[in-house]
Amino acid sequence: MLFGDMFYDPDFRDDIVHWATEQRKRHGTEVYVGDPGRLPLVESSIRQRLTNVATYDLTESCKVDNNGLTKGYVWKLL
């Protein structure tokens, strides 16, 4: 399961993480998160349950659209 750029709101993030964790436990589903380092993800306790599997440089237009964030990350939920 892959979630891309969906952790921009703390309440929504928590709902997604709860649901995805249940899917992982019940079905063994692997869960990945793509995110450019938004605060609701990096400042959350969920960050301790993620391991980085890939890092990408954002294009110049993405950097502008994302308030100076420069990288995109793919994390695996442990």
PDB file with one MODEL, atoms N, CA, C and O in Angstrom:
MODEL        1
ATOM      1  N   MET A   1       0.851  -1.144   0.000  1.00  0.00           N
ATOM      2  CA  MET A   1       0.000   0.000   0.000  1.00  0.00           C
ATOM      3  C   MET A   1       0.912   1.227   0.000  1.00  0.00           C
ATOM      4  O   MET A   1       1.881   1.285   0.757  1.00  0.00           O
ATOM      5  N   LEU A   2       0.602   2.200  -0.846  1.00  0.00           N
ATOM      6  CA  LEU A   2       1.413   3.413  -0.935  1.00  0.00           C
ATOM      7  C   LEU A   2       0.529   4.638  -0.723  1.00  0.00           C
ATOM      8  O   LEU A   2      -0.504   4.799  -1.372  1.00  0.00           O
ATOM      9  N   PHE A   3       0.955   5.493   0.195  1.00  0.00           N
ATOM     10  CA  PHE A   3       0.299   6.779   0.430  1.00  0.00           C
ATOM     11  C   PHE A   3       1.251   7.865  -0.047  1.00  0.00           C
ATOM     12  O   PHE A   3       2.388   7.940   0.420  1.00  0.00           O
ATOM     13  N   GLY A   4       0.804   8.698  -0.964  1.00  0.00           N
ATOM     14  CA  GLY A   4       1.652   9.740  -1.517  1.00  0.00           C
ATOM     15  C   GLY A   4       1.182  11.123  -1.135  1.00  0.00           C
ATOM     16  O   GLY A   4       0.076  11.531  -1.491  1.00  0.00           O
ATOM     17  N   ASP A   5       2.020  11.847  -0.409  1.00  0.00           N
ATOM     18  CA  ASP A   5       1.767  13.251  -0.063  1.00  0.00           C
ATOM     19  C   ASP A   5       0.411  13.438   0.622  1.00  0.00           C
ATOM     20  O   ASP A   5      -0.343  14.353   0.291  1.00  0.00           O
ATOM     21  N   MET A   6       0.117  12.565   1.572  1.00  0.00           N
ATOM     22  CA  MET A   6      -1.174  12.625   2.261  1.00  0.00           C
ATOM     23  C   MET A   6      -1.043  12.987   3.739  1.00  0.00           C
ATOM     24  O   MET A   6      -2.042  13.005   4.458  1.00  0.00           O
ATOM     25  N   PHE A   7       0.158  13.272   4.194  1.00  0.00           N
ATOM     26  CA  PHE A   7       0.364  13.522   5.614  1.00  0.00           C
ATOM     27  C   PHE A   7       0.525  15.009   5.898  1.00  0.00           C
ATOM     28  O   PHE A   7       1.423  15.415   6.636  1.00  0.00           O
ATOM     29  N   TYR A   8      -0.339  15.807   5.317  1.00  0.00           N
ATOM     30  CA  TYR A   8      -0.285  17.267   5.452  1.00  0.00           C
ATOM     31  C   TYR A   8      -1.153  17.778   6.588  1.00  0.00           C
ATOM     32  O   TYR A   8      -1.067  18.954   6.942  1.00  0.00           O
ATOM     33  N   ASP A   9      -1.984  16.927   7.168  1.00  0.00           N
ATOM     34  CA  ASP A   9      -2.887  17.318   8.245  1.00  0.00           C
ATOM     35  C   ASP A   9      -2.771  16.292   9.378  1.00  0.00           C
ATOM     36  O   ASP A   9      -2.903  15.094   9.130  1.00  0.00           O
ATOM     37  N   PRO A  10      -2.528  16.736  10.606  1.00  0.00           N
ATOM     38  CA  PRO A  10      -2.322  15.785  11.708  1.00  0.00           C
ATOM     39  C   PRO A  10      -3.503  14.833  11.941  1.00  0.00           C
ATOM     40  O   PRO A  10      -3.284  13.644  12.173  1.00  0.00           O
ATOM     41  N   ASP A  11      -4.724  15.315  11.886  1.00  0.00           N
ATOM     42  CA  ASP A  11      -5.875  14.434  12.123  1.00  0.00           C
ATOM     43  C   ASP A  11      -6.021  13.400  11.015  1.00  0.00           C
ATOM     44  O   ASP A  11      -6.258  12.222  11.283  1.00  0.00           O
ATOM     45  N   PHE A  12      -5.880  13.841   9.778  1.00  0.00           N
ATOM     46  CA  PHE A  12      -5.962  12.933   8.642  1.00  0.00           C
ATOM     47  C   PHE A  12      -4.820  11.926   8.692  1.00  0.00           C
ATOM     48  O   PHE A  12      -5.023  10.740   8.431  1.00  0.00           O
ATOM     49  N   ARG A  13      -3.629  12.392   9.025  1.00  0.00           N
ATOM     50  CA  ARG A  13      -2.454  11.515   9.174  1.00  0.00           C
ATOM     51  C   ARG A  13      -2.747  10.413  10.181  1.00  0.00           C
ATOM     52  O   ARG A  13      -2.485   9.240   9.914  1.00  0.00           O
ATOM     53  N   ASP A  14      -3.286  10.782  11.331  1.00  0.00           N
ATOM     54  CA  ASP A  14      -3.559   9.789  12.373  1.00  0.00           C
ATOM     55  C   ASP A  14      -4.576   8.752  11.917  1.00  0.00           C
ATOM     56  O   ASP A  14      -4.430   7.566  12.212  1.00  0.00           O
ATOM     57  N   ASP A  15      -5.608   9.195  11.199  1.00  0.00           N
ATOM     58  CA  ASP A  15      -6.606   8.257  10.675  1.00  0.00           C
ATOM     59  C   ASP A  15      -5.969   7.271   9.699  1.00  0.00           C
ATOM     60  O   ASP A  15      -6.227   6.069   9.763  1.00  0.00           O
ATOM     61  N   ILE A  16      -5.143   7.783   8.804  1.00  0.00           N
ATOM     62  CA  ILE A  16      -4.483   6.930   7.817  1.00  0.00           C
ATOM     63  C   ILE A  16      -3.552   5.934   8.497  1.00  0.00           C
ATOM     64  O   ILE A  16      -3.569   4.745   8.181  1.00  0.00           O
ATOM     65  N   VAL A  17      -2.744   6.420   9.427  1.00  0.00           N
ATOM     66  CA  VAL A  17      -1.778   5.547  10.106  1.00  0.00           C
ATOM     67  C   VAL A  17      -2.504   4.453  10.881  1.00  0.00           C
ATOM     68  O   VAL A  17      -2.084   3.296  10.860  1.00  0.00           O
ATOM     69  N   HIS A  18      -3.577   4.806  11.556  1.00  0.00           N
ATOM     70  CA  HIS A  18      -4.347   3.811  12.307  1.00  0.00           C
ATOM     71  C   HIS A  18      -4.874   2.728  11.360  1.00  0.00           C
ATOM     72  O   HIS A  18      -4.700   1.536  11.612  1.00  0.00           O
ATOM     73  N   TRP A  19      -5.515   3.152  10.276  1.00  0.00           N
ATOM     74  CA  TRP A  19      -6.085   2.205   9.313  1.00  0.00           C
ATOM     75  C   TRP A  19      -4.999   1.345   8.663  1.00  0.00           C
ATOM     76  O   TRP A  19      -5.150   0.129   8.546  1.00  0.00           O
ATOM     77  N   ALA A  20      -3.911   1.979   8.245  1.00  0.00           N
ATOM     78  CA  ALA A  20      -2.828   1.252   7.580  1.00  0.00           C
ATOM     79  C   ALA A  20      -2.161   0.259   8.530  1.00  0.00           C
ATOM     80  O   ALA A  20      -1.784  -0.838   8.118  1.00  0.00           O
ATOM     81  N   THR A  21      -2.016   0.640   9.791  1.00  0.00           N
ATOM     82  CA  THR A  21      -1.430  -0.262  10.787  1.00  0.00           C
ATOM     83  C   THR A  21      -2.312  -1.491  10.975  1.00  0.00           C
ATOM     84  O   THR A  21      -1.808  -2.608  11.092  1.00  0.00           O
ATOM     85  N   GLU A  22      -3.603  -1.291  11.003  1.00  0.00           N
ATOM     86  CA  GLU A  22      -4.537  -2.421  11.121  1.00  0.00           C
ATOM     87  C   GLU A  22      -4.424  -3.345   9.909  1.00  0.00           C
ATOM     88  O   GLU A  22      -4.438  -4.566  10.061  1.00  0.00           O
ATOM     89  N   GLN A  23      -4.312  -2.779   8.716  1.00  0.00           N
ATOM     90  CA  GLN A  23      -4.159  -3.595   7.506  1.00  0.00           C
ATOM     91  C   GLN A  23      -2.857  -4.382   7.545  1.00  0.00           C
ATOM     92  O   GLN A  23      -2.804  -5.541   7.133  1.00  0.00           O
ATOM     93  N   ARG A  24      -1.828  -3.750   8.036  1.00  0.00           N
ATOM     94  CA  ARG A  24      -0.528  -4.405   8.138  1.00  0.00           C
ATOM     95  C   ARG A  24      -0.604  -5.584   9.107  1.00  0.00           C
ATOM     96  O   ARG A  24      -0.092  -6.666   8.821  1.00  0.00           O
ATOM     97  N   LYS A  25      -1.249  -5.364  10.258  1.00  0.00           N
ATOM     98  CA  LYS A  25      -1.358  -6.420  11.265  1.00  0.00           C
ATOM     99  C   LYS A  25      -2.249  -7.567  10.786  1.00  0.00           C
ATOM    100  O   LYS A  25      -1.893  -8.734  10.947  1.00  0.00           O
ATOM    101  N   ARG A  26      -3.388  -7.248  10.207  1.00  0.00           N
ATOM    102  CA  ARG A  26      -4.367  -8.268   9.817  1.00  0.00           C
ATOM    103  C   ARG A  26      -3.964  -9.055   8.571  1.00  0.00           C
ATOM    104  O   ARG A  26      -4.181 -10.263   8.490  1.00  0.00           O
ATOM    105  N   HIS A  27      -3.373  -8.353   7.602  1.00  0.00           N
ATOM    106  CA  HIS A  27      -3.138  -8.978   6.301  1.00  0.00           C
ATOM    107  C   HIS A  27      -1.663  -9.044   5.895  1.00  0.00           C
ATOM    108  O   HIS A  27      -1.335  -9.585   4.839  1.00  0.00           O
ATOM    109  N   GLY A  28      -0.787  -8.504   6.717  1.00  0.00           N
ATOM    110  CA  GLY A  28       0.627  -8.493   6.363  1.00  0.00           C
ATOM    111  C   GLY A  28       0.966  -7.517   5.256  1.00  0.00           C
ATOM    112  O   GLY A  28       2.002  -7.640   4.603  1.00  0.00           O
ATOM    113  N   THR A  29       0.089  -6.544   5.046  1.00  0.00           N
ATOM    114  CA  THR A  29       0.278  -5.556   3.984  1.00  0.00           C
ATOM    115  C   THR A  29       1.492  -4.685   4.261  1.00  0.00           C
ATOM    116  O   THR A  29       1.643  -4.160   5.364  1.00  0.00           O
ATOM    117  N   GLU A  30       2.345  -4.531   3.280  1.00  0.00           N
ATOM    118  CA  GLU A  30       3.454  -3.591   3.414  1.00  0.00           C
ATOM    119  C   GLU A  30       2.908  -2.190   3.147  1.00  0.00           C
ATOM    120  O   GLU A  30       2.124  -1.984   2.221  1.00  0.00           O
ATOM    121  N   VAL A  31       3.331  -1.234   3.965  1.00  0.00           N
ATOM    122  CA  VAL A  31       2.818   0.129   3.877  1.00  0.00           C
ATOM    123  C   VAL A  31       3.985   1.075   3.628  1.00  0.00           C
ATOM    124  O   VAL A  31       4.982   1.061   4.350  1.00  0.00           O
ATOM    125  N   TYR A  32       3.841   1.905   2.580  1.00  0.00           N
ATOM    126  CA  TYR A  32       4.854   2.895   2.225  1.00  0.00           C
ATOM    127  C   TYR A  32       4.212   4.276   2.195  1.00  0.00           C
ATOM    128  O   TYR A  32       3.034   4.431   1.873  1.00  0.00           O
ATOM    129  N   VAL A  33       5.019   5.267   2.539  1.00  0.00           N
ATOM    130  CA  VAL A  33       4.559   6.658   2.565  1.00  0.00           C
ATOM    131  C   VAL A  33       5.534   7.491   1.743  1.00  0.00           C
ATOM    132  O   VAL A  33       6.740   7.466   1.990  1.00  0.00           O
ATOM    133  N   GLY A  34       5.008   8.233   0.761  1.00  0.00           N
ATOM    134  CA  GLY A  34       5.817   9.186   0.012  1.00  0.00           C
ATOM    135  C   GLY A  34       5.496  10.578   0.524  1.00  0.00           C
ATOM    136  O   GLY A  34       4.328  10.962   0.589  1.00  0.00           O
ATOM    137  N   ASP A  35       6.512  11.330   0.886  1.00  0.00           N
ATOM    138  CA  ASP A  35       6.287  12.655   1.482  1.00  0.00           C
ATOM    139  C   ASP A  35       7.538  13.516   1.311  1.00  0.00           C
ATOM    140  O   ASP A  35       8.655  13.000   1.366  1.00  0.00           O
ATOM    141  N   PRO A  36       7.363  14.822   1.103  1.00  0.00           N
ATOM    142  CA  PRO A  36       8.524  15.700   0.951  1.00  0.00           C
ATOM    143  C   PRO A  36       9.058  16.248   2.277  1.00  0.00           C
ATOM    144  O   PRO A  36       9.844  17.196   2.275  1.00  0.00           O
ATOM    145  N   GLY A  37       8.648  15.673   3.395  1.00  0.00           N
ATOM    146  CA  GLY A  37       9.147  16.128   4.694  1.00  0.00           C
ATOM    147  C   GLY A  37       8.251  17.144   5.374  1.00  0.00           C
ATOM    148  O   GLY A  37       8.732  18.016   6.098  1.00  0.00           O
ATOM    149  N   ARG A  38       6.956  17.036   5.144  1.00  0.00           N
ATOM    150  CA  ARG A  38       6.016  17.960   5.780  1.00  0.00           C
ATOM    151  C   ARG A  38       6.027  17.783   7.298  1.00  0.00           C
ATOM    152  O   ARG A  38       6.232  16.678   7.801  1.00  0.00           O
ATOM    153  N   LEU A  39       5.807  18.880   8.018  1.00  0.00           N
ATOM    154  CA  LEU A  39       5.871  18.860   9.478  1.00  0.00           C
ATOM    155  C   LEU A  39       4.929  17.848  10.126  1.00  0.00           C
ATOM    156  O   LEU A  39       5.336  17.197  11.088  1.00  0.00           O
ATOM    157  N   PRO A  40       3.677  17.678   9.646  1.00  0.00           N
ATOM    158  CA  PRO A  40       2.823  16.684  10.303  1.00  0.00           C
ATOM    159  C   PRO A  40       3.381  15.262  10.264  1.00  0.00           C
ATOM    160  O   PRO A  40       2.940  14.406  11.031  1.00  0.00           O
ATOM    161  N   LEU A  41       4.336  15.003   9.388  1.00  0.00           N
ATOM    162  CA  LEU A  41       4.975  13.696   9.380  1.00  0.00           C
ATOM    163  C   LEU A  41       6.261  13.708  10.196  1.00  0.00           C
ATOM    164  O   LEU A  41       6.435  12.868  11.078  1.00  0.00           O
ATOM    165  N   VAL A  42       7.152  14.634   9.923  1.00  0.00           N
ATOM    166  CA  VAL A  42       8.470  14.596  10.567  1.00  0.00           C
ATOM    167  C   VAL A  42       8.433  14.957  12.048  1.00  0.00           C
ATOM    168  O   VAL A  42       9.327  14.562  12.797  1.00  0.00           O
ATOM    169  N   GLU A  43       7.421  15.696  12.484  1.00  0.00           N
ATOM    170  CA  GLU A  43       7.318  16.060  13.902  1.00  0.00           C
ATOM    171  C   GLU A  43       6.376  15.144  14.675  1.00  0.00           C
ATOM    172  O   GLU A  43       6.045  15.418  15.828  1.00  0.00           O
ATOM    173  N   SER A  44       5.951  14.067  14.046  1.00  0.00           N
ATOM    174  CA  SER A  44       5.005  13.139  14.651  1.00  0.00           C
ATOM    175  C   SER A  44       5.729  11.945  15.256  1.00  0.00           C
ATOM    176  O   SER A  44       6.833  11.600  14.834  1.00  0.00           O
ATOM    177  N   SER A  45       5.108  11.320  16.239  1.00  0.00           N
ATOM    178  CA  SER A  45       5.684  10.101  16.811  1.00  0.00           C
ATOM    179  C   SER A  45       5.695   8.959  15.788  1.00  0.00           C
ATOM    180  O   SER A  45       6.460   8.005  15.932  1.00  0.00           O
ATOM    181  N   ILE A  46       4.859   9.054  14.768  1.00  0.00           N
ATOM    182  CA  ILE A  46       4.849   8.042  13.712  1.00  0.00           C
ATOM    183  C   ILE A  46       6.212   7.953  13.031  1.00  0.00           C
ATOM    184  O   ILE A  46       6.585   6.895  12.523  1.00  0.00           O
ATOM    185  N   ARG A  47       6.940   9.034  13.017  1.00  0.00           N
ATOM    186  CA  ARG A  47       8.258   9.086  12.360  1.00  0.00           C
ATOM    187  C   ARG A  47       9.177   7.993  12.898  1.00  0.00           C
ATOM    188  O   ARG A  47      10.019   7.476  12.164  1.00  0.00           O
ATOM    189  N   GLN A  48       9.022   7.641  14.169  1.00  0.00           N
ATOM    190  CA  GLN A  48       9.855   6.595  14.769  1.00  0.00           C
ATOM    191  C   GLN A  48       9.540   5.208  14.227  1.00  0.00           C
ATOM    192  O   GLN A  48      10.336   4.283  14.385  1.00  0.00           O
ATOM    193  N   ARG A  49       8.383   5.061  13.589  1.00  0.00           N
ATOM    194  CA  ARG A  49       7.968   3.777  13.031  1.00  0.00           C
ATOM    195  C   ARG A  49       8.220   3.693  11.527  1.00  0.00           C
ATOM    196  O   ARG A  49       7.765   2.754  10.874  1.00  0.00           O
ATOM    197  N   LEU A  50       8.937   4.662  10.979  1.00  0.00           N
ATOM    198  CA  LEU A  50       9.221   4.702   9.545  1.00  0.00           C
ATOM    199  C   LEU A  50      10.710   4.531   9.290  1.00  0.00           C
ATOM    200  O   LEU A  50      11.547   5.058  10.024  1.00  0.00           O
ATOM    201  N   THR A  51      11.021   3.792   8.246  1.00  0.00           N
ATOM    202  CA  THR A  51      12.409   3.689   7.811  1.00  0.00           C
ATOM    203  C   THR A  51      12.488   4.161   6.362  1.00  0.00           C
ATOM    204  O   THR A  51      11.647   3.805   5.536  1.00  0.00           O
ATOM    205  N   ASN A  52      13.496   4.956   6.068  1.00  0.00           N
ATOM    206  CA  ASN A  52      13.649   5.519   4.730  1.00  0.00           C
ATOM    207  C   ASN A  52      14.121   4.444   3.759  1.00  0.00           C
ATOM    208  O   ASN A  52      15.095   3.735   4.016  1.00  0.00           O
ATOM    209  N   VAL A  53      13.405   4.336   2.626  1.00  0.00           N
ATOM    210  CA  VAL A  53      13.810   3.372   1.595  1.00  0.00           C
ATOM    211  C   VAL A  53      14.262   4.046   0.304  1.00  0.00           C
ATOM    212  O   VAL A  53      14.888   3.407  -0.542  1.00  0.00           O
ATOM    213  N   ALA A  54      13.948   5.345   0.144  1.00  0.00           N
ATOM    214  CA  ALA A  54      14.389   6.075  -1.054  1.00  0.00           C
ATOM    215  C   ALA A  54      14.298   7.574  -0.802  1.00  0.00           C
ATOM    216  O   ALA A  54      13.448   8.046  -0.048  1.00  0.00           O
ATOM    217  N   THR A  55      15.193   8.307  -1.451  1.00  0.00           N
ATOM    218  CA  THR A  55      15.208   9.769  -1.384  1.00  0.00           C
ATOM    219  C   THR A  55      15.410  10.299  -2.796  1.00  0.00           C
ATOM    220  O   THR A  55      16.251   9.803  -3.545  1.00  0.00           O
ATOM    221  N   TYR A  56      14.624  11.316  -3.149  1.00  0.00           N
ATOM    222  CA  TYR A  56      14.687  11.888  -4.492  1.00  0.00           C
ATOM    223  C   TYR A  56      14.787  13.408  -4.395  1.00  0.00           C
ATOM    224  O   TYR A  56      14.212  14.015  -3.491  1.00  0.00           O
ATOM    225  N   ASP A  57      15.514  14.020  -5.320  1.00  0.00           N
ATOM    226  CA  ASP A  57      15.524  15.474  -5.437  1.00  0.00           C
ATOM    227  C   ASP A  57      14.231  15.912  -6.108  1.00  0.00           C
ATOM    228  O   ASP A  57      13.831  15.337  -7.120  1.00  0.00           O
ATOM    229  N   LEU A  58      13.579  16.921  -5.553  1.00  0.00           N
ATOM    230  CA  LEU A  58      12.376  17.464  -6.181  1.00  0.00           C
ATOM    231  C   LEU A  58      12.759  18.342  -7.364  1.00  0.00           C
ATOM    232  O   LEU A  58      13.835  18.941  -7.385  1.00  0.00           O
ATOM    233  N   THR A  59      11.877  18.411  -8.338  1.00  0.00           N
ATOM    234  CA  THR A  59      12.105  19.317  -9.463  1.00  0.00           C
ATOM    235  C   THR A  59      11.994  20.756  -8.961  1.00  0.00           C
ATOM    236  O   THR A  59      11.460  21.001  -7.880  1.00  0.00           O
ATOM    237  N   GLU A  60      12.492  21.690  -9.736  1.00  0.00           N
ATOM    238  CA  GLU A  60      12.436  23.097  -9.336  1.00  0.00           C
ATOM    239  C   GLU A  60      11.003  23.569  -9.118  1.00  0.00           C
ATOM    240  O   GLU A  60      10.733  24.293  -8.160  1.00  0.00           O
ATOM    241  N   SER A  61      10.085  23.171  -9.989  1.00  0.00           N
ATOM    242  CA  SER A  61       8.690  23.600  -9.817  1.00  0.00           C
ATOM    243  C   SER A  61       8.074  23.003  -8.546  1.00  0.00           C
ATOM    244  O   SER A  61       7.279  23.662  -7.876  1.00  0.00           O
ATOM    245  N   CYS A  62       8.432  21.778  -8.217  1.00  0.00           N
ATOM    246  CA  CYS A  62       7.942  21.173  -6.970  1.00  0.00           C
ATOM    247  C   CYS A  62       8.516  21.891  -5.753  1.00  0.00           C
ATOM    248  O   CYS A  62       7.824  22.065  -4.749  1.00  0.00           O
ATOM    249  N   LYS A  63       9.769  22.304  -5.839  1.00  0.00           N
ATOM    250  CA  LYS A  63      10.373  23.038  -4.727  1.00  0.00           C
ATOM    251  C   LYS A  63       9.601  24.331  -4.467  1.00  0.00           C
ATOM    252  O   LYS A  63       9.341  24.682  -3.316  1.00  0.00           O
ATOM    253  N   VAL A  64       9.240  25.028  -5.525  1.00  0.00           N
ATOM    254  CA  VAL A  64       8.470  26.266  -5.388  1.00  0.00           C
ATOM    255  C   VAL A  64       7.098  25.970  -4.786  1.00  0.00           C
ATOM    256  O   VAL A  64       6.653  26.670  -3.877  1.00  0.00           O
ATOM    257  N   ASP A  65       6.429  24.935  -5.291  1.00  0.00           N
ATOM    258  CA  ASP A  65       5.091  24.576  -4.819  1.00  0.00           C
ATOM    259  C   ASP A  65       5.087  24.054  -3.384  1.00  0.00           C
ATOM    260  O   ASP A  65       4.045  24.062  -2.728  1.00  0.00           O
ATOM    261  N   ASN A  66       6.229  23.605  -2.895  1.00  0.00           N
ATOM    262  CA  ASN A  66       6.309  23.005  -1.562  1.00  0.00           C
ATOM    263  C   ASN A  66       7.102  23.854  -0.576  1.00  0.00           C
ATOM    264  O   ASN A  66       7.757  23.327   0.323  1.00  0.00           O
ATOM    265  N   ASN A  67       7.038  25.156  -0.749  1.00  0.00           N
ATOM    266  CA  ASN A  67       7.615  26.093   0.224  1.00  0.00           C
ATOM    267  C   ASN A  67       9.058  25.795   0.597  1.00  0.00           C
ATOM    268  O   ASN A  67       9.430  25.868   1.768  1.00  0.00           O
ATOM    269  N   GLY A  68       9.868  25.460  -0.393  1.00  0.00           N
ATOM    270  CA  GLY A  68      11.285  25.290  -0.150  1.00  0.00           C
ATOM    271  C   GLY A  68      11.727  23.882   0.199  1.00  0.00           C
ATOM    272  O   GLY A  68      12.925  23.649   0.360  1.00  0.00           O
ATOM    273  N   LEU A  69      10.805  22.931   0.324  1.00  0.00           N
ATOM    274  CA  LEU A  69      11.227  21.555   0.552  1.00  0.00           C
ATOM    275  C   LEU A  69      11.974  21.093  -0.697  1.00  0.00           C
ATOM    276  O   LEU A  69      11.562  21.412  -1.813  1.00  0.00           O
ATOM    277  N   THR A  70      13.048  20.360  -0.527  1.00  0.00           N
ATOM    278  CA  THR A  70      13.915  20.033  -1.660  1.00  0.00           C
ATOM    279  C   THR A  70      13.997  18.549  -1.996  1.00  0.00           C
ATOM    280  O   THR A  70      14.498  18.186  -3.061  1.00  0.00           O
ATOM    281  N   LYS A  71      13.521  17.701  -1.123  1.00  0.00           N
ATOM    282  CA  LYS A  71      13.625  16.251  -1.317  1.00  0.00           C
ATOM    283  C   LYS A  71      12.253  15.606  -1.195  1.00  0.00           C
ATOM    284  O   LYS A  71      11.357  16.128  -0.532  1.00  0.00           O
ATOM    285  N   GLY A  72      12.112  14.484  -1.836  1.00  0.00           N
ATOM    286  CA  GLY A  72      10.962  13.609  -1.654  1.00  0.00           C
ATOM    287  C   GLY A  72      11.463  12.312  -1.056  1.00  0.00           C
ATOM    288  O   GLY A  72      12.515  11.807  -1.448  1.00  0.00           O
ATOM    289  N   TYR A  73      10.721  11.775  -0.119  1.00  0.00           N
ATOM    290  CA  TYR A  73      11.151  10.584   0.588  1.00  0.00           C
ATOM    291  C   TYR A  73      10.104   9.487   0.474  1.00  0.00           C
ATOM    292  O   TYR A  73       8.904   9.759   0.417  1.00  0.00           O
ATOM    293  N   VAL A  74      10.566   8.266   0.443  1.00  0.00           N
ATOM    294  CA  VAL A  74       9.677   7.112   0.545  1.00  0.00           C
ATOM    295  C   VAL A  74      10.074   6.383   1.825  1.00  0.00           C
ATOM    296  O   VAL A  74      11.230   6.012   2.029  1.00  0.00           O
ATOM    297  N   TRP A  75       9.066   6.193   2.677  1.00  0.00           N
ATOM    298  CA  TRP A  75       9.270   5.557   3.975  1.00  0.00           C
ATOM    299  C   TRP A  75       8.484   4.267   4.040  1.00  0.00           C
ATOM    300  O   TRP A  75       7.416   4.159   3.437  1.00  0.00           O
ATOM    301  N   LYS A  76       8.997   3.292   4.761  1.00  0.00           N
ATOM    302  CA  LYS A  76       8.263   2.044   5.011  1.00  0.00           C
ATOM    303  C   LYS A  76       7.821   2.045   6.464  1.00  0.00           C
ATOM    304  O   LYS A  76       8.614   2.318   7.365  1.00  0.00           O
ATOM    305  N   LEU A  77       6.536   1.734   6.685  1.00  0.00           N
ATOM    306  CA  LEU A  77       5.991   1.653   8.029  1.00  0.00           C
ATOM    307  C   LEU A  77       6.411   0.331   8.656  1.00  0.00           C
ATOM    308  O   LEU A  77       6.171  -0.738   8.095  1.00  0.00           O
ATOM    309  N   LEU A  78       7.034   0.414   9.814  1.00  0.00           N
ATOM    310  CA  LEU A  78       7.502  -0.797  10.513  1.00  0.00           C
ATOM    311  C   LEU A  78       6.475  -1.261  11.516  1.00  0.00           C
ATOM    312  O   LEU A  78       6.688  -2.262  12.200  1.00  0.00           O
TER     313      LEU A  78
ENDMDL
END
